[in-house]
Amino acid sequence: MYWCYRRVVVLTRQPVPTFLQLAAHPLRWQLLAALSGSDYRVREMVSLVGESQNLISYHLRLLRDGGLVRATRSSFDGRDSYYHLDLDRCTQMLAGTGAALHPKLGRNPTPPSINPKTSVAVLFVCSGNSARSAIAEALAHHHGNGRVDAISAGTRPKPDMHPNTVRVLRDEFGIDITGRHPRHLGALADRRFDTVVTVCDKAREICPEFGDEARKIHWSIPDPATPGGTDEDTYPTFRAAAAEIDTRIQYLLPILTAEP
């Protein structure tokens, strides 16, 4: 008599990855999708998704606790906050989610490449055009490989470019904008843009319309030129602002230049 032994494999209970726990809820997925394109205040998300402010605030708190969403106090109205999606954190968590299912799925995803047949006109706006919007313009040109017509301007431009703007672009990215001067937004009133990105809370409130066809995006980025410090004192804040703008630019460009 022959005996056949059958091996029984018992699967150990695995925790559901945090990203799935957070993103699987329909309302939280709507909030993530909205914040992937622009920064919003709570009351704006109420209008976007059609749910009560209390409910949206509750789910935003869960997304913040999970590290997917961050909030910054408005530099225009200190009583309000702008929420934005932490794209790098999402990339990491998505890779971890894939690895939890199968090791081969854990490769770090990369943003899609820019379509070489597409050219887009992008305007970056802040108040002084001496720091944030100028950095965004330079980095959009840098990463756009000639397919992005980027320009920047200010609602109340400063007389000169901030020295740390020139320094951070040169030292961190190898970009030279020596001789570049801030530009007034009014000088661009007759130009057409595919996308208008405000990188300053104050500029967002007063930025004029550039036609119904232009996509409007807001990035709530604090002013790195904080008063009361020397250029050397504020350089770390310029590096942090430039790094955040660089991340956002790299995720934005493939979306703007994708096939319709």
C-alpha positions in Angstrom: 0.0 0.0 0.0 1.3 3.4 -1.0 0.5 6.5 1.0 0.3 9.9 -0.7 1.1 12.9 1.5 -0.2 16.2 0.5 1.5 19.3 1.7 -0.8 22.0 3.0 0.4 25.5 2.7 -1.0 27.9 5.2 -0.9 31.6 4.3 0.0 33.9 7.1 -2.2 36.9 7.5 -0.6 39.9 5.9 -1.5 43.5 6.9 -3.2 45.5 4.1 -0.7 48.2 2.9 -1.4 51.6 4.2 -1.8 53.2 0.8 -4.7 50.7 0.0 -6.3 51.4 3.4 -6.3 55.1 2.7 -7.0 55.3 -1.0 -9.7 52.6 -1.2 -12.3 54.8 0.4 -14.3 56.5 -2.5 -14.3 60.0 -0.9 -10.6 59.8 0.0 -9.8 58.7 -3.6 -11.7 61.7 -4.9 -9.7 64.0 -2.6 -6.4 62.4 -3.7 -7.4 62.8 -7.3 -8.3 66.5 -6.8 -5.1 67.3 -4.9 -2.9 65.5 -7.5 -3.5 68.4 -9.9 -3.6 71.5 -7.6 -3.6 72.7 -4.0 -7.0 73.5 -2.5 -8.5 74.8 0.7 -11.2 72.8 2.5 -14.1 74.9 1.4 -12.9 74.6 -2.3 -12.9 70.8 -1.9 -16.4 71.0 -0.5 -17.5 72.5 -3.9 -15.4 70.1 -5.9 -16.6 66.8 -4.4 -20.0 67.9 -3.1 -19.7 66.7 0.5 -20.0 68.4 3.8 -17.0 70.3 5.3 -17.0 68.2 8.4 -16.8 65.0 6.4 -14.0 66.3 4.1 -12.0 67.5 7.1 -12.3 64.1 8.8 -11.0 62.3 5.7 -8.2 64.9 5.1 -7.0 64.3 8.6 -6.7 60.5 7.9 -4.8 61.3 4.7 -2.5 63.6 6.6 -1.9 61.1 9.4 -1.1 58.5 6.7 1.5 60.8 5.1 -0.2 61.2 1.7 -1.4 64.8 2.2 0.3 67.8 3.7 -1.1 71.2 4.7 0.5 74.6 4.6 -0.8 77.8 6.3 -1.9 80.4 3.7 0.6 83.2 3.4 -2.2 85.4 2.2 -4.8 84.6 4.8 -3.1 83.0 7.8 -6.5 81.7 9.1 -6.7 79.3 6.1 -4.7 76.3 5.0 -3.9 74.8 1.6 -3.7 71.0 1.2 -1.5 69.3 -1.3 -0.6 65.7 -2.3 2.9 64.5 -1.4 3.7 63.0 -4.7 7.1 61.5 -3.7 5.5 59.9 -0.7 2.8 58.4 -2.9 5.4 57.0 -5.2 7.2 55.3 -2.3 4.0 53.9 -0.9 2.7 52.6 -4.2 6.0 50.8 -4.7 5.7 49.3 -1.2 2.1 48.3 -2.1 3.3 46.4 -5.2 6.1 44.7 -3.3 3.7 43.5 -0.6 1.8 41.6 -3.3 4.8 40.3 -5.2 8.5 41.3 -5.1 8.7 42.0 -8.8 6.0 44.6 -8.4 8.1 46.6 -6.0 10.1 48.5 -8.6 10.0 52.2 -8.2 7.6 53.7 -10.7 8.9 56.6 -12.7 6.9 59.5 -14.2 6.0 58.9 -17.9 8.3 60.5 -20.4 7.4 63.7 -22.2 5.8 63.4 -25.6 8.4 64.9 -28.0 5.7 66.0 -30.4 3.9 68.3 -27.9 4.8 71.8 -26.9 2.9 73.7 -24.2 3.0 77.3 -22.9 3.1 77.6 -19.2 3.0 80.7 -17.0 4.2 80.7 -13.4 3.0 83.5 -11.2 4.0 84.8 -7.7 4.0 88.2 -6.1 7.6 89.4 -6.7 8.8 87.1 -9.5 12.2 87.2 -7.7 12.1 83.7 -6.2 9.4 81.0 -6.5 8.0 81.7 -10.0 11.5 82.4 -11.4 12.8 79.1 -10.0 9.7 77.3 -11.5 10.3 78.9 -14.9 13.9 77.9 -15.0 13.3 74.3 -13.9 10.4 73.9 -16.4 12.8 74.8 -19.2 15.5 72.6 -17.7 13.2 69.5 -17.6 11.1 70.3 -20.6 13.8 69.4 -23.2 12.7 72.3 -25.4 9.1 71.2 -25.5 7.9 73.6 -22.8 7.6 77.3 -23.4 7.7 78.5 -19.8 7.7 82.1 -18.5 7.1 83.7 -15.2 5.8 87.0 -13.9 4.8 88.8 -10.7 1.7 90.7 -9.6 4.0 93.2 -7.9 7.5 92.4 -9.2 10.6 93.2 -7.2 13.3 95.5 -8.7 15.8 92.7 -8.9 16.1 88.9 -8.7 16.9 87.6 -5.2 20.5 86.6 -5.0 19.6 83.2 -3.5 17.4 82.5 -6.5 20.4 82.9 -8.8 22.6 80.9 -6.4 20.3 77.9 -5.8 19.6 77.4 -9.5 23.3 77.6 -10.3 24.6 75.5 -7.4 21.9 72.9 -7.2 20.8 72.5 -10.8 23.6 74.0 -12.9 21.2 76.7 -14.4 22.5 80.2 -14.9 19.9 83.1 -14.9 22.4 85.9 -14.4 21.0 89.1 -15.8 17.4 87.9 -15.6 15.0 90.6 -14.0 11.5 90.2 -12.6 8.7 90.7 -15.0 5.3 92.3 -14.4 2.2 90.2 -15.0 0.5 93.0 -16.9 3.1 92.7 -19.7 1.7 89.2 -20.6 -2.0 90.1 -20.7 -2.3 89.5 -24.4 -0.4 86.2 -24.4 -2.2 82.8 -24.5 -1.1 80.0 -22.1 -2.1 76.4 -21.9 -1.5 76.3 -18.2 -1.2 79.0 -15.5 0.4 77.9 -12.2 0.3 80.2 -9.2 3.0 79.4 -6.7 2.1 82.1 -4.2 -1.2 82.2 -2.1 -1.5 86.0 -2.5 -1.0 85.9 -6.3 -3.7 83.2 -6.5 -6.2 85.6 -5.1 -5.5 88.4 -7.5 -4.2 86.6 -10.6 -6.3 87.7 -13.7 -7.9 85.2 -16.1 -6.0 84.1 -19.1 -8.9 82.6 -21.0 -11.2 79.7 -20.4 -8.9 77.3 -22.2 -6.0 77.7 -19.7 -5.7 75.1 -17.1 -5.4 76.7 -13.6 -3.2 75.1 -11.0 -2.1 76.4 -7.6 1.0 75.4 -5.5 1.0 76.8 -2.0 4.7 77.3 -1.5 5.9 79.6 1.3 8.1 82.5 0.4 11.7 81.4 1.0 12.8 85.1 1.3 11.7 85.4 4.9 12.3 88.9 6.2 14.8 89.5 9.0 17.6 87.2 7.8 20.7 87.5 5.7 21.1 85.8 2.3 23.1 83.1 4.0 20.4 82.6 6.7 17.7 82.2 4.1 19.6 80.0 1.7 18.4 76.7 3.3 14.8 77.8 2.8 15.6 78.6 -0.8 17.0 75.1 -1.2 13.9 73.5 0.3 11.6 75.6 -1.9 13.6 74.8 -5.0 13.5 71.1 -4.2 9.8 71.1 -3.8 9.2 73.1 -7.0 11.6 70.7 -8.8 9.5 67.7 -7.7 6.3 69.3 -8.7 7.6 70.3 -12.1 8.8 66.8 -12.8 5.4 65.4 -12.1 3.5 68.2 -13.9 5.3 68.2 -17.2 4.3 64.6 -18.3 0.7 65.5 -17.6 0.8 68.7 -19.6 2.5 67.2 -22.6 0.5 63.9 -22.7 -1.5 63.0 -25.8 -5.2 64.3 -25.5 
